[in-house]
Amino acid sequence: MRQQASTFTQLRLKKGTSSAVDELEESIGLWVEHWNGNPKPFVWKKPADESIAKVKPGQATLASTTSAAHP
């Protein structure tokens, strides 16, 4: 999904212009239709355990922030 989001950002958002939210939503919808018409598999470049290890500190921070905000 991240690869798709990056591709969308590079190919559509940086080159396109939208003056209203509905124009942006339409642009996103058209891009998704086009992308899904010729899908490409996402190839993971790192082992799952390495990715999970990188996420854990952020999860811990989020959990402590959420806990502090909602005692």
BELJO-V243640 format. One record per residue. N is the residue number from 1. D_LAST is the distance of its C-alpha to the last C-alpha in Angstrom with 2 decimals. Layout:
BEGIN
n=(N | N)
d_last=(D_LAST | D_LAST)
END
This chain:
BEGIN
n=(1 | 2 | 3 | 4 | 5 | 6 | 7 | 8 | 9 | 10 | 11 | 12 | 13 | 14 | 15 | 16 | 17 | 18 | 19 | 20 | 21 | 22 | 23 | 24 | 25 | 26 | 27 | 28 | 29 | 30 | 31 | 32 | 33 | 34 | 35 | 36 | 37 | 38 | 39 | 40 | 41 | 42 | 43 | 44 | 45 | 46 | 47 | 48 | 49 | 50 | 51 | 52 | 53 | 54 | 55 | 56 | 57 | 58 | 59 | 60 | 61 | 62 | 63 | 64 | 65 | 66 | 67 | 68 | 69 | 70 | 71)
d_last=(33.74 | 33.19 | 36.96 | 37.43 | 34.98 | 36.77 | 40.11 | 39.09 | 37.94 | 41.17 | 43.55 | 42.24 | 39.67 | 41.46 | 44.85 | 44.02 | 43.25 | 41.23 | 41.24 | 39.00 | 36.07 | 38.39 | 40.83 | 38.18 | 37.04 | 40.71 | 41.29 | 38.42 | 39.72 | 43.25 | 42.23 | 40.32 | 43.39 | 45.62 | 43.48 | 43.23 | 46.99 | 47.67 | 44.67 | 44.58 | 42.72 | 39.94 | 40.94 | 38.25 | 39.41 | 37.08 | 36.34 | 33.13 | 31.87 | 32.26 | 30.30 | 27.45 | 27.40 | 27.07 | 24.08 | 22.01 | 21.05 | 19.81 | 17.79 | 16.16 | 15.44 | 14.07 | 11.77 | 10.48 | 10.30 | 8.54 | 5.82 | 5.80 | 6.23 | 3.82 | 0.00)
END
